[in-house]
Amino acid sequence: MPTLPPERTSSDQRESHQARELAESFGSDPERYDRARPSYPTAMVDAIVAASPGPALVDVGIGTGIAARQFRAAGCHVLGVDVDARMGEWVRKHGFEVEVSAFEAWDPAGRIFDAVISGQTWHWVDPVAGAAKAAEVLRPGGRLAVFWNAGQPPTDLAEAFAAVYQRVAPDSLAARWAAAAATAYSSPSTKVAAGIRAAGGFDDPEQWKFDWERTYTRDEWLDQLPTTGGHAQFSTATQEEVLAGIGAAIDAAGGSFPVQFVTTVVTAVRT
């Protein structure tokens, strides 16, 4: 993939949570987002549910409900919070209650929850203010669990993808992501854990990892690429050129390929 940004997200060196226009870009095509983005390992969902004191859960950046559906199937009652009103409208049609707000500014109206989760989203949240808000809404013993999928294509194909971005859009966020994917990609776990410690109110954060694999066809890979933040600000012409180049690289590799995923969870218990 990958679907995480590196530490910095734009040429002006802002932190990722300050790049709000990127955080609000994903609702432009929620149907594609829901169709193309991967879900999360069942073992991860089960581990978070088992380690939480009850079923009342807030999903920060609920998006189209990819994670929320899995947690609902595991017996949780899910309330979504999302900064993008288009995502909120879409996921309400699929049976979830959603409140549109940046999480740091969200008013919980005195409600208390057993868990706060965030899938593929916490890098858009201020790491200290977000952890402080989570501490505010969690009961003692409640759990904050934020997680990401990071995918690694075969090295030769990752390098071919990076070459396409360097040729077509060398100064773009997507080019930096592709270069990182070609040399081993890391999640922002250290930054998240530091934010939790700085906010206070939690035991020392833990990191859990879940390894899995998925095979992508050419069409599946090209379908998900426009849902990533790195593509959000491409012109139509640039997008088409990138997709053509990536598609040609996949065709040359045989038309499909395995992606090795690591799902990383940073989690802490409310004291």
C-alpha positions as CSV (number, residue, x, y, z in Angstrom):
1,M,0.0,0.0,0.0
2,P,1.1,1.8,2.4
3,T,-1.8,3.7,3.9
4,L,0.1,5.6,6.6
5,P,1.9,8.9,6.1
6,P,5.5,9.3,7.2
7,E,6.2,11.7,10.0
8,R,5.8,14.8,7.8
9,T,3.0,15.1,5.2
10,S,3.7,18.1,3.0
11,S,6.4,20.4,1.6
12,D,5.8,22.9,4.4
13,Q,6.8,20.3,6.9
14,R,3.6,20.3,8.8
15,E,2.8,17.4,11.1
16,S,0.2,15.0,9.7
17,H,-2.5,16.1,12.1
18,Q,-2.1,19.7,10.8
19,A,-2.8,18.6,7.2
20,R,-6.6,18.8,7.7
21,E,-7.3,19.1,4.0
22,L,-5.9,15.6,3.5
23,A,-7.9,14.2,6.4
24,E,-11.0,15.6,4.8
25,S,-10.2,14.3,1.3
26,F,-11.3,10.7,1.7
27,G,-15.1,11.3,1.4
28,S,-14.9,12.2,-2.2
29,D,-15.6,8.6,-3.2
30,P,-16.8,6.7,-0.2
31,E,-18.1,3.8,-2.2
32,R,-14.7,3.1,-3.7
33,Y,-13.0,3.6,-0.4
34,D,-15.3,1.0,1.2
35,R,-14.9,-1.4,-1.7
36,A,-11.1,-1.2,-2.1
37,R,-9.6,-0.6,1.4
38,P,-8.6,-3.8,3.3
39,S,-10.2,-4.8,6.6
40,Y,-8.4,-5.9,9.7
41,P,-7.4,-9.2,11.1
42,T,-10.1,-10.9,13.1
43,A,-7.5,-11.8,15.7
44,M,-6.9,-8.1,16.3
45,V,-10.6,-7.3,16.7
46,D,-11.0,-10.2,19.2
47,A,-7.9,-9.1,21.2
48,I,-9.2,-5.5,21.6
49,V,-12.7,-6.6,22.5
50,A,-11.4,-9.2,25.0
51,A,-9.1,-6.5,26.6
52,S,-11.9,-3.9,27.0
53,P,-14.3,-3.8,30.0
54,G,-17.5,-3.6,28.0
55,P,-19.1,-3.2,24.5
56,A,-19.6,0.6,24.3
57,L,-17.1,1.9,21.8
58,V,-16.2,5.1,19.9
59,D,-14.7,4.7,16.5
60,V,-12.6,7.8,15.7
61,G,-12.5,8.4,12.0
62,I,-15.2,5.8,11.3
63,G,-15.0,6.5,7.6
64,T,-17.2,4.0,5.8
65,G,-17.3,1.6,8.7
66,I,-14.7,-0.9,7.7
67,A,-13.5,-1.4,11.2
68,A,-16.8,-0.6,12.8
69,R,-18.6,-3.5,11.0
70,Q,-16.0,-5.9,12.4
71,F,-16.4,-4.6,15.9
72,R,-20.2,-4.6,15.6
73,A,-20.1,-8.2,14.5
74,A,-18.0,-9.0,17.6
75,G,-20.8,-7.7,19.8
76,C,-19.8,-4.0,20.3
77,H,-22.1,-1.0,20.2
78,V,-20.3,1.5,18.0
79,L,-20.6,5.3,17.9
80,G,-18.7,6.9,15.1
81,V,-16.9,10.3,15.1
82,D,-15.6,11.6,11.8
83,V,-14.4,15.0,10.5
84,D,-15.8,14.4,7.0
85,A,-19.5,15.0,6.7
86,R,-19.7,13.0,3.5
87,M,-18.3,9.9,5.2
88,G,-20.8,10.5,8.0
89,E,-23.7,10.6,5.6
90,W,-22.5,7.5,3.8
91,V,-22.0,5.3,6.9
92,R,-25.3,6.4,8.5
93,K,-27.0,4.7,5.6
94,H,-25.3,1.5,6.7
95,G,-26.7,1.5,10.2
96,F,-24.2,3.5,12.3
97,E,-24.7,6.5,14.4
98,V,-22.1,9.2,13.5
99,E,-21.3,12.6,14.9
100,V,-19.3,14.9,12.6
101,S,-16.4,16.6,14.3
102,A,-12.7,16.6,14.7
103,F,-12.1,14.2,17.6
104,E,-10.1,16.7,19.6
105,A,-13.1,19.2,19.5
106,W,-15.8,16.6,19.8
107,D,-18.4,17.1,22.6
108,P,-19.1,13.7,24.2
109,A,-22.0,15.3,26.2
110,G,-21.0,13.4,29.4
111,R,-21.1,10.0,27.8
112,I,-18.5,7.4,29.0
113,F,-17.3,4.5,26.9
114,D,-15.4,1.2,27.3
115,A,-13.1,1.6,24.3
116,V,-11.9,4.2,21.9
117,I,-10.6,2.8,18.6
118,S,-9.2,4.4,15.5
119,G,-8.3,2.5,12.3
120,Q,-6.1,4.1,9.7
121,T,-6.9,7.5,11.1
122,W,-5.0,8.5,14.3
123,H,-2.2,10.2,12.3
124,W,-4.7,12.9,11.4
125,V,-5.4,13.5,15.1
126,D,-3.2,15.7,17.4
127,P,-1.4,12.9,19.3
128,V,-1.6,14.6,22.7
129,A,-5.0,16.3,22.4
130,G,-6.5,13.2,20.9
131,A,-5.2,11.0,23.8
132,A,-6.4,13.5,26.3
133,K,-9.9,13.4,24.7
134,A,-9.8,9.6,24.8
135,A,-8.9,9.7,28.5
136,E,-11.9,12.1,29.1
137,V,-14.4,9.7,27.6
138,L,-13.1,6.3,28.8
139,R,-14.2,4.7,32.0
140,P,-11.4,3.5,34.4
141,G,-10.1,0.3,32.8
142,G,-11.3,1.4,29.4
143,R,-9.0,0.9,26.4
144,L,-7.6,3.2,23.7
145,A,-6.6,1.2,20.7
146,V,-5.4,2.8,17.5
147,F,-4.2,0.7,14.6
148,W,-3.0,0.7,11.0
149,N,-2.4,-1.7,8.1
150,A,0.9,-1.3,6.4
151,G,1.5,-3.3,3.3
152,Q,4.7,-4.3,1.6
153,P,4.6,-5.5,-2.0
154,P,7.5,-7.7,-3.3
155,T,10.7,-5.6,-3.4
156,D,11.2,-5.5,-7.1
157,L,7.6,-4.4,-7.6
158,A,7.7,-1.8,-4.9
159,E,10.8,-0.3,-6.6
160,A,9.0,-0.3,-9.9
161,F,6.1,1.6,-8.3
162,A,8.5,4.1,-6.7
163,A,10.1,4.7,-10.1
164,V,6.6,5.6,-11.6
165,Y,6.0,8.2,-8.9
166,Q,9.5,9.6,-9.2
167,R,8.9,10.1,-12.9
168,V,5.4,11.4,-12.9
169,A,5.1,13.3,-9.6
170,P,8.5,13.4,-7.9
171,D,7.6,16.0,-5.2
172,S,4.4,14.4,-4.2
173,L,3.5,12.8,-0.9
174,A,2.7,9.6,-2.9
175,A,6.3,9.6,-4.2
176,R,7.6,9.7,-0.6
177,W,5.3,6.9,0.4
178,A,6.4,4.7,-2.5
179,A,10.0,5.3,-1.7
180,A,9.4,4.3,1.9
181,A,7.5,1.2,0.8
182,A,10.4,0.1,-1.3
183,T,12.8,0.2,1.7
184,A,10.5,-1.1,4.5
185,Y,7.7,1.0,5.9
186,S,7.2,1.9,9.5
187,S,4.1,3.0,11.4
188,P,4.0,6.1,13.6
189,S,3.9,4.0,16.7
190,T,6.6,5.9,18.6
191,K,4.8,9.3,18.0
192,V,1.4,7.8,19.1
193,A,2.9,6.3,22.3
194,A,4.6,9.6,23.1
195,G,1.3,11.4,22.8
196,I,-0.4,9.0,25.1
197,R,2.3,9.4,27.7
198,A,2.2,13.2,27.4
199,A,-1.6,13.3,27.8
200,G,-1.6,11.3,31.0
201,G,-4.4,9.2,32.4
202,F,-3.2,6.0,30.9
203,D,-1.0,3.1,31.8
204,D,2.2,2.7,29.7
205,P,1.2,2.0,26.1
206,E,1.7,-1.4,24.5
207,Q,2.3,-2.3,20.9
208,W,0.6,-5.4,19.3
209,K,1.4,-6.7,15.8
210,F,-0.6,-9.0,13.5
211,D,0.9,-10.4,10.3
212,W,-1.2,-11.4,7.3
213,E,-1.1,-11.6,3.5
214,R,-3.4,-10.7,0.7
215,T,-3.0,-11.2,-3.1
216,Y,-4.0,-8.3,-5.3
217,T,-4.9,-8.4,-9.0
218,R,-4.0,-5.4,-11.2
219,D,-7.5,-4.1,-11.1
220,E,-7.8,-4.4,-7.3
221,W,-4.6,-2.5,-6.7
222,L,-5.5,0.3,-9.1
223,D,-8.9,0.5,-7.5
224,Q,-7.5,1.2,-4.1
225,L,-4.7,3.6,-5.0
226,P,-7.0,6.7,-5.5
227,T,-8.3,6.1,-1.9
228,T,-4.9,6.8,-0.4
229,G,-4.0,10.3,0.9
230,G,-1.0,10.4,-1.4
231,H,-3.3,10.6,-4.4
232,A,-5.8,13.0,-3.0
233,Q,-4.4,16.1,-4.6
234,F,-3.3,14.7,-8.0
235,S,-4.8,16.3,-11.1
236,T,-6.9,14.0,-13.2
237,A,-4.1,13.8,-15.8
238,T,-1.4,13.0,-13.2
239,Q,-3.7,10.4,-11.6
240,E,-4.2,8.7,-15.0
241,E,-0.5,8.7,-15.8
242,V,0.4,7.2,-12.4
243,L,-2.3,4.5,-12.7
244,A,-1.1,3.6,-16.2
245,G,2.5,3.3,-15.1
246,I,1.6,1.2,-12.0
247,G,-0.7,-1.0,-14.1
248,A,2.1,-1.6,-16.6
249,A,4.4,-2.6,-13.8
250,I,1.9,-5.1,-12.5
251,D,1.3,-6.5,-15.9
252,A,5.0,-7.0,-16.3
253,A,5.1,-8.9,-13.0
254,G,2.4,-11.3,-14.2
255,G,-0.8,-9.4,-13.4
256,S,-1.1,-10.1,-9.6
257,F,1.1,-10.1,-6.6
258,P,1.1,-10.8,-2.8
259,V,1.2,-8.0,-0.3
260,Q,2.7,-8.8,3.2
261,F,0.7,-6.8,5.7
262,V,1.5,-5.9,9.3
263,T,-1.4,-4.5,11.4
264,T,0.1,-2.5,14.2
265,V,-1.9,-1.6,17.3
266,V,-0.9,1.0,19.9
267,T,-3.0,0.5,23.0
268,A,-3.2,1.7,26.6
269,V,-5.6,1.3,29.5
270,R,-7.3,4.3,31.2
271,T,-6.1,4.5,34.8
